[in-house]
Amino acid sequence: MQIGLNFVTPLWTGGASRQANRVQTTGLLGSLRWWYEALVRGLGGYVSDPTATAEEERSRSEFDTKAYQDALKHGHSQAEALAMGLQSLGAVEYLFGATGWASLFRLQVLQPAERTALHFRTTLDINKNWLGRVFQGDEQRDYAIDSLEVPYGPAKLNFVLRGHDTEYVQSQLALLFRFIAAYGGLGARLQYGFGQIADLALPPELTDTLLADDLQQLKSKLKSGGLRRDGPMQSTPYDLRNFFHLTYQLPTSALNRFLCSDAHFGNPKKQGETDYIPCAFDLRYKGKPPLGFRRWLKEEKGWQESDAPTVLGPLDELMGPRSQWKNAQGTTVTISDDLRTASRICFSMPVKAADGYRLVIFGFAPPEIISVDDLCSLCEEYMQAVFHSSPKQKVLGRDLLQPIAGGSQ
């Protein structure tokens, strides 16, 4: 099964410092699995908790080899024994693999994306220091970012199917790529605008099906009784029922502050790049006022962040905590490693489109902090304040679940 796509913003599938210059299959698989977990949760399916201890959870998320072998010893057919072994696996493990059960597909990168120099656009010089630390790594000198490259442009992926339940596997891979192309992103660091894709090309036999058809296939599998259906799960906002996606069309003039030479950070040969504008950090976190959704929430809406390294405030829960800061005594405080987390909200890099640029905002509302509707309203109010713009399209996860019978239960 081959899938073609085009990375319209650079892809990030590696760590810091020269490790993201190629398409790494492990990074792609991790991203696909993360999105699939959110889809399964949205349909009320079971997703194992990877943070649980073996005694609590992990042992029950493996293929039940003993049940499989015992069934064969007692004269059951291969298919019957297999069904017994699978009952301890959830839908995610069934597709992506677990202990005792291989993934139902193997990913190959047939046509890797071309490489382009990594660069950013920001309205604050202090942000260049921050972006340098994040993307260069601590061992790099100032402006070593000039030499870093990332994949960008057309790519072709091949999925070698295992030979078990292949029609279902094809539908689920189509589901993932349809969803990511329309509403999300592929790879890591989506909050910085990486991994936006377009020009999705699925196999001919799948082009006539819809996202709703593939979701229904997943729902039917969850209801079939052949896989694990319940159990203790990780508390997380990454659930399709908490998801939102806003699309904006901005005139080029609205982004002029990012297109001046002083705003550029990175390899000088990217100074003239206008197909995408890597300014998501300013849009989402902090830029020259009024830019910066996190700053705007704090200063204009009164959202609180924590000054304790072992506690998260509502702003930290939503936008990700600061890595370090100065306390009232002038001492540097560093957030505890176990509290580090990515923003629940992602701003894309603006991508050139007809009559300007397309910008999308997407993410997951932590239900204990804010509802999806209220979070969308805040994003819309912020975009009005910064760009005097209203969304061209608004899609909620529950809208996507609407056609699926019982999908929101």
C-alpha positions as CSV (number, residue, x, y, z in Angstrom):
1,M,0.0,0.0,0.0
2,Q,1.6,3.2,-1.2
3,I,0.8,6.7,0.0
4,G,2.0,9.9,-1.5
5,L,2.1,13.3,0.2
6,N,3.7,16.7,0.3
7,F,5.2,18.3,3.3
8,V,4.2,21.9,3.0
9,T,6.0,22.7,6.2
10,P,9.2,20.9,7.2
11,L,9.0,17.6,9.0
12,W,10.6,16.9,12.4
13,T,11.1,13.3,13.3
14,G,14.3,13.4,15.3
15,G,15.9,14.9,18.4
16,A,17.9,18.1,18.7
17,S,21.2,18.9,16.9
18,R,21.4,17.4,13.4
19,Q,19.2,14.4,14.1
20,A,16.2,15.5,12.1
21,N,17.7,15.8,8.6
22,R,16.0,12.7,7.3
23,V,12.6,11.0,7.5
24,Q,12.9,8.6,10.4
25,T,10.4,5.8,10.3
26,T,10.3,5.5,14.1
27,G,9.3,9.1,14.4
28,L,6.5,8.7,11.8
29,L,5.2,5.5,13.5
30,G,5.2,7.2,16.9
31,S,3.2,10.1,15.4
32,L,0.7,7.8,13.6
33,R,0.2,5.8,16.8
34,W,-0.4,9.0,18.9
35,W,-3.1,10.2,16.5
36,Y,-4.6,6.7,16.4
37,E,-4.9,6.6,20.2
38,A,-6.8,9.9,20.1
39,L,-9.2,8.5,17.5
40,V,-9.8,5.3,19.4
41,R,-10.4,7.2,22.7
42,G,-12.9,9.4,20.8
43,L,-14.9,6.3,19.8
44,G,-14.9,5.0,23.4
45,G,-12.3,2.4,22.8
46,Y,-9.7,1.1,25.2
47,V,-6.1,2.5,25.0
48,S,-3.5,1.1,27.4
49,D,-1.6,3.3,29.7
50,P,2.1,3.2,28.8
51,T,3.0,4.8,32.2
52,A,1.5,2.0,34.3
53,T,3.6,-0.6,36.0
54,A,3.7,-4.1,34.6
55,E,1.6,-5.4,37.5
56,E,-1.1,-2.8,36.9
57,E,-1.4,-2.6,33.2
58,R,1.3,-3.6,30.7
59,S,1.1,-7.3,31.2
60,R,-2.6,-7.1,30.3
61,S,-1.8,-5.2,27.1
62,E,0.2,-8.0,25.6
63,F,-0.9,-10.7,23.2
64,D,-2.1,-13.6,25.5
65,T,0.4,-16.2,24.3
66,K,-0.7,-18.7,27.0
67,A,-4.3,-18.5,26.0
68,Y,-3.3,-19.0,22.4
69,Q,-1.1,-22.0,23.1
70,D,-3.6,-23.6,25.5
71,A,-6.3,-23.3,22.9
72,L,-4.2,-25.1,20.3
73,K,-3.4,-27.8,22.8
74,H,-7.1,-28.3,23.4
75,G,-7.9,-28.8,19.7
76,H,-9.1,-25.4,18.8
77,S,-8.3,-24.2,15.2
78,Q,-5.6,-21.7,14.5
79,A,-8.2,-19.0,13.9
80,E,-10.0,-19.8,17.2
81,A,-6.8,-19.8,19.2
82,L,-5.7,-16.5,17.6
83,A,-9.0,-14.9,18.6
84,M,-8.5,-16.0,22.2
85,G,-5.0,-14.5,22.3
86,L,-6.2,-11.2,20.8
87,Q,-8.8,-10.5,23.5
88,S,-6.1,-9.0,25.8
89,L,-5.1,-6.4,23.1
90,G,-6.8,-3.1,22.5
91,A,-7.3,-1.7,19.0
92,V,-4.1,0.4,19.1
93,E,-1.9,-2.6,20.0
94,Y,-3.8,-4.7,17.4
95,L,-2.7,-2.4,14.6
96,F,0.7,-1.2,15.8
97,G,1.9,-4.2,17.7
98,A,2.6,-5.2,21.3
99,T,4.6,-7.9,23.2
100,G,3.8,-11.2,21.5
101,W,2.0,-9.5,18.5
102,A,3.7,-7.9,15.5
103,S,2.5,-4.8,13.9
104,L,0.1,-5.4,11.0
105,F,2.2,-3.4,8.7
106,R,5.8,-2.4,8.1
107,L,6.6,1.2,7.0
108,Q,9.2,2.0,4.3
109,V,10.1,5.4,3.0
110,L,10.3,5.0,-0.8
111,Q,10.8,8.6,-1.8
112,P,12.2,10.7,1.1
113,A,11.4,14.4,1.1
114,E,14.1,16.7,0.0
115,R,16.1,18.5,2.7
116,T,15.9,22.2,3.3
117,A,17.8,24.5,5.8
118,L,16.1,24.9,9.1
119,H,15.1,28.5,9.8
120,F,12.5,30.5,11.8
121,R,10.9,33.9,11.8
122,T,10.4,35.8,15.0
123,T,9.6,39.4,16.1
124,L,11.8,39.2,19.3
125,D,15.5,38.7,19.4
126,I,15.2,36.9,22.7
127,N,13.2,34.2,20.9
128,K,16.1,33.5,18.6
129,N,18.1,32.5,21.7
130,W,15.3,30.2,22.8
131,L,14.8,28.6,19.4
132,G,18.5,28.1,19.2
133,R,18.6,26.2,22.5
134,V,15.6,24.1,21.6
135,F,16.7,23.1,18.1
136,Q,20.5,23.2,18.2
137,G,21.0,21.4,21.4
138,D,23.1,22.5,24.4
139,E,26.4,21.5,22.8
140,Q,26.0,23.8,19.8
141,R,27.5,27.3,19.5
142,D,25.5,30.3,18.7
143,Y,23.9,30.2,15.3
144,A,24.9,26.6,14.6
145,I,21.3,26.4,13.5
146,D,22.6,27.7,10.1
147,S,23.9,24.2,9.3
148,L,20.8,22.2,10.3
149,E,18.5,20.6,7.7
150,V,15.0,19.1,7.8
151,P,12.9,17.1,5.3
152,Y,10.5,19.2,3.2
153,G,8.5,18.6,0.0
154,P,7.1,15.5,-1.7
155,A,7.5,12.0,-0.2
156,K,6.2,8.5,-0.9
157,L,5.6,6.0,1.9
158,N,5.1,2.2,1.4
159,F,3.2,0.0,3.9
160,V,4.0,-3.7,3.6
161,L,0.9,-5.4,5.1
162,R,1.3,-8.4,7.2
163,G,-1.4,-10.5,5.6
164,H,-3.8,-10.5,8.5
165,D,-7.0,-8.5,8.3
166,T,-5.5,-6.5,5.4
167,E,-8.8,-4.7,4.3
168,Y,-9.2,-3.3,7.8
169,V,-5.5,-2.3,8.0
170,Q,-5.8,-0.4,4.8
171,S,-8.9,1.4,6.0
172,Q,-7.2,2.4,9.2
173,L,-4.1,3.7,7.5
174,A,-6.3,5.7,5.1
175,L,-8.2,7.0,8.2
176,L,-5.0,8.2,9.8
177,F,-3.6,10.0,6.7
178,R,-7.0,11.5,5.8
179,F,-7.3,12.9,9.3
180,I,-3.7,14.2,9.6
181,A,-3.9,15.8,6.1
182,A,-7.1,17.6,6.9
183,Y,-6.9,18.4,10.6
184,G,-3.5,17.6,12.1
185,G,0.2,17.2,11.3
186,L,2.7,14.4,11.0
187,G,5.8,13.9,13.1
188,A,7.0,15.7,16.2
189,R,6.9,19.4,17.4
190,L,3.6,20.1,15.8
191,Q,3.3,23.0,18.2
192,Y,6.1,24.7,16.3
193,G,4.2,24.3,13.0
194,F,6.1,21.3,11.6
195,G,4.6,18.4,9.7
196,Q,1.7,20.0,7.8
197,I,0.9,17.9,4.7
198,A,-1.0,18.3,1.5
199,D,-1.6,16.5,-1.9
200,L,-2.5,13.2,-0.2
201,A,-2.5,10.4,-2.7
202,L,-4.1,7.1,-1.5
203,P,-4.3,3.9,-3.5
204,P,-7.1,3.9,-6.2
205,E,-9.3,1.4,-4.3
206,L,-9.4,3.8,-1.3
207,T,-10.1,7.1,-3.1
208,D,-13.9,6.7,-3.1
209,T,-14.2,6.1,0.7
210,L,-14.6,8.9,3.2
211,L,-13.2,9.7,6.6
212,A,-16.5,8.7,8.1
213,D,-16.3,5.3,6.4
214,D,-12.9,4.6,7.9
215,L,-14.1,5.8,11.4
216,Q,-17.1,3.4,11.0
217,Q,-14.7,0.5,10.3
218,L,-12.9,1.3,13.5
219,K,-16.1,1.6,15.5
220,S,-17.3,-1.8,14.2
221,K,-14.0,-3.3,15.2
222,L,-14.3,-1.9,18.7
223,K,-17.8,-3.2,19.0
224,S,-17.1,-6.7,17.6
225,G,-15.9,-8.1,20.9
226,G,-12.7,-9.6,19.4
227,L,-10.5,-7.0,21.1
228,R,-10.1,-5.7,24.6
229,R,-12.9,-3.2,25.3
230,D,-12.3,-1.8,28.8
231,G,-9.8,-1.3,31.6
232,P,-8.0,1.4,33.5
233,M,-6.8,4.1,31.1
234,Q,-4.4,7.1,31.3
235,S,-6.0,10.4,32.0
236,T,-5.3,12.6,29.0
237,P,-7.0,15.3,26.9
238,Y,-5.9,13.6,23.7
239,D,-9.3,12.3,22.8
240,L,-11.1,13.1,19.5
241,R,-14.1,14.3,21.6
242,N,-11.8,17.1,22.9
243,F,-10.4,18.1,19.5
244,F,-10.9,21.3,17.5
245,H,-9.5,22.7,14.3
246,L,-9.7,26.3,13.0
247,T,-8.7,27.4,9.5
248,Y,-7.8,31.0,8.7
249,Q,-7.0,32.8,5.5
250,L,-4.7,35.7,6.0
251,P,-3.5,38.3,3.6
252,T,0.2,38.6,3.0
253,S,0.2,42.1,4.5
254,A,-0.9,40.6,7.9
255,L,2.4,38.7,8.0
256,N,4.7,41.5,6.9
257,R,6.2,41.8,10.4
258,F,7.7,38.3,9.9
259,L,9.0,38.8,6.3
260,C,11.5,41.6,7.1
261,S,15.2,40.6,7.2
262,D,15.5,41.3,10.9
263,A,12.9,38.7,11.8
264,H,14.9,35.8,10.1
265,F,16.8,33.3,12.2
266,G,18.8,30.5,10.6
267,N,20.6,29.8,7.3
268,P,20.7,33.1,5.3
269,K,19.8,31.3,2.1
270,K,16.3,30.9,3.5
271,Q,15.8,34.7,3.8
272,G,13.7,34.7,0.6
273,E,11.5,31.7,1.6
274,T,7.8,32.7,1.3
275,D,6.0,29.4,0.6
276,Y,5.8,28.9,4.3
277,I,6.6,31.3,7.2
278,P,8.0,29.5,10.3
279,C,6.6,31.9,12.9
280,A,4.5,29.5,15.0
281,F,6.5,30.2,18.1
282,D,5.5,33.9,18.1
283,L,1.9,33.0,17.3
284,R,1.5,30.4,20.0
285,Y,3.9,31.4,22.7
286,K,5.3,34.9,22.8
287,G,6.1,37.6,20.2
288,K,6.1,41.4,20.0
289,P,2.7,42.4,21.5
290,P,0.0,41.6,20.7
291,L,1.5,38.4,19.4
292,G,1.7,35.3,21.6
293,F,-1.4,33.3,22.6
294,R,0.2,32.2,25.9
295,R,1.2,35.7,26.7
296,W,-2.3,37.0,25.7
297,L,-4.0,34.4,27.9
298,K,-1.9,35.5,30.9
299,E,-1.9,39.3,30.4
300,E,-5.3,39.8,28.8
301,K,-7.4,37.0,30.2
302,G,-5.9,36.4,33.6
303,W,-4.8,32.8,33.2
304,Q,-2.4,31.7,35.9
305,E,0.9,30.0,35.6
306,S,2.7,28.3,38.5
307,D,5.9,29.6,40.0
308,A,6.6,26.3,41.7
309,P,8.7,23.7,39.9
310,T,6.6,20.8,41.1
311,V,3.1,22.2,40.3
312,L,1.4,23.2,37.1
313,G,-1.1,26.1,36.8
314,P,-4.0,26.2,34.3
315,L,-1.9,28.1,31.8
316,D,0.9,25.5,32.1
317,E,-1.6,22.6,31.6
318,L,-2.9,24.2,28.5
319,M,0.1,25.7,26.8
320,G,2.9,23.7,28.4
321,P,5.1,24.9,31.3
322,R,8.0,27.2,31.2
323,S,11.3,25.2,31.3
324,Q,12.9,27.8,33.6
325,W,12.4,31.2,35.0
326,K,13.5,33.7,37.7
327,N,11.6,33.7,41.0
328,A,11.0,36.8,43.2
329,Q,14.5,36.4,44.7
330,G,16.2,36.3,41.3
331,T,17.0,32.6,41.5
332,T,16.6,30.5,38.4
333,V,13.9,27.9,38.9
334,T,13.7,24.8,36.6
335,I,10.5,22.8,36.0
336,S,10.6,19.2,37.2
337,D,11.3,16.8,34.4
338,D,8.2,14.7,35.0
339,L,6.1,17.8,34.5
340,R,7.5,18.8,31.1
341,T,4.7,18.5,28.5
342,A,3.9,19.9,25.1
343,S,1.3,22.5,24.5
344,R,-2.2,21.2,23.9
345,I,-2.6,23.8,21.2
346,C,-0.7,23.9,17.9
347,F,-0.4,26.9,15.5
348,S,0.8,25.9,12.0
349,M,3.3,27.8,10.0
350,P,1.4,30.0,7.6
351,V,1.5,28.3,4.2
352,K,1.1,30.2,0.9
353,A,-2.4,29.8,-0.6
354,A,-4.7,31.7,-2.9
355,D,-4.8,35.4,-1.9
356,G,-2.4,35.1,1.0
357,Y,-1.6,32.4,3.5
358,R,-3.5,29.5,5.2
359,L,-3.0,29.3,8.9
360,V,-4.5,26.5,11.1
361,I,-4.9,26.2,14.8
362,F,-5.7,22.8,16.3
363,G,-5.5,20.9,19.5
364,F,-7.2,19.2,22.4
365,A,-9.1,21.0,25.3
366,P,-8.2,19.6,28.7
367,P,-11.7,19.0,30.0
368,E,-10.8,19.6,33.6
369,I,-9.7,23.1,32.6
370,I,-11.8,24.3,29.7
371,S,-14.4,23.1,27.3
372,V,-13.8,22.7,23.6
373,D,-16.3,25.5,22.8
374,D,-14.7,27.9,25.2
375,L,-11.2,27.2,24.0
376,C,-12.3,27.8,20.4
377,S,-13.9,31.1,21.5
378,L,-10.6,32.1,23.1
379,C,-8.6,31.2,19.9
380,E,-11.1,33.2,17.8
381,E,-10.9,36.2,20.1
382,Y,-7.1,36.1,20.0
383,M,-7.0,35.9,16.2
384,Q,-9.4,38.9,16.0
385,A,-7.1,40.9,18.3
386,V,-3.9,40.0,16.4
387,F,-5.1,39.7,12.8
388,H,-8.7,41.1,12.8
389,S,-9.6,37.7,11.2
390,S,-12.4,35.2,11.7
391,P,-12.1,31.5,10.9
392,K,-12.8,30.3,7.4
393,Q,-13.7,26.9,8.8
394,K,-14.3,25.4,12.2
395,V,-14.4,21.7,12.9
396,L,-14.8,20.0,16.2
397,G,-14.0,16.4,17.0
398,R,-17.6,15.7,17.9
399,D,-18.6,16.9,14.5
400,L,-16.5,14.2,12.9
401,L,-18.1,11.6,15.3
402,Q,-21.6,12.7,14.6
403,P,-22.2,10.4,11.6
404,I,-20.8,7.4,13.5
405,A,-23.6,5.7,15.4
406,G,-22.8,5.8,19.1
407,G,-19.4,7.4,18.4
408,S,-19.6,9.9,21.2
409,Q,-20.6,7.5,23.9
